[in-house]
Amino acid sequence: MTDLQLSLMAAGGVFIVGVFSYNKWQEHKAKKSVERAFSSDHDDVLMRAGEAPQVRQEPSFSSDEAAAPARGPAHAPSAAPEHAAGQHAAGAAGAGADAATATPAAAAPGHASPEADKATSLVDPLIDCLLPLALEGAARGEKILPALQTLRMVGNKPVHYIGLAVSGEWEPIVHGGVYTKLQGGVQLASRSTALNELEYSELVTRLRAMADEIGAEPEIPDMIEVMAEARNLHRFVAGHDAQLGVNLASNGAPWSIVTLLGALEKQGFDLRPDGRYVMPDGEGGHLFTLSTNVTLAEETTARLTLLLDVPCVAPARDGFGAMVACAKSLVGRLDATIVDDYNQPLSDAALAEIAGQVQDFYTEMNDADIPAGSTRALRLFS
């Protein structure tokens, strides 16, 4: 082997060692960056029961209470007492003292305009991750709405926007409006899932692109805090996802579906395009639904189920009471018996006990500042 070959081999070895060392150094730098970004040293405001967040100024759920197990399934197809709404305690802490500067949610009761109330329902500091957008200058609604429309959903979580109008009030962004600040909000949880890391990363990427288009600077909340808040809110939602049903069993032969249609129409049910039978509430919504428990191809059924989505009906409407009254009326029309899932008759005493548990459930929802049937509850339990 010549001196030249030896020299080349030595130079190559030095080069390889250098490349390896450089790569290890880069790996070390990347690891440190990740450790800093996801360090556990962050002050997790959502894990402190009863304290308001100091950064995002949003109310939070106590993790200990929100994680408490429910006493019953989220879907309770029967109105037997053991299937009634969960009796665990879960509540929300009060809003941060500075929340009024970020959102109209803290406006004085009785003084907010309809537009401000609408704004609060769209971007809600209790159930949304707030996304402040600082504008370079005043902007007209028609100029920014097309860009905002490009970011309306992340996964199955809606994204809403409001603007600080020149009148000094927050309001939904509309054509003809002039706004000096914008506030976005992505819903932290839904009935099915909590906002997750992938969805949040997608949100941040799309938010920055949209903000560049309208000349705005977004304020991005800390992902670790947002994820903790989303999980705690979803625990509360999952723990209060109660549906109560009462069944009607035929005392004789199965009912003809055609015969049922007439009886249900007289009872006040509407047949929706999706095939559901609903009892209208008089204001465009419904109190409870009815299922025939068979496919549309069947001609008869021997069992009906009335179902109340408890967190979606305001206590003042007495959805459970209305559902039981309807069931008792159908008993006379159809020659039926009110039974539980195991085909055992439900007595008036059992139904009264369940009604009391429903009232306890409503109290829990109200104490958490998410009253059943409210706009906030309807968003979470949609």
Order of alpha helices (4+ residues) and beta strands (2+ residues): alpha-alpha-beta-alpha-beta-alpha-beta-beta-beta-beta-alpha-beta-alpha-beta-beta-alpha-beta-beta-beta-beta-beta-alpha-beta-alpha-alpha
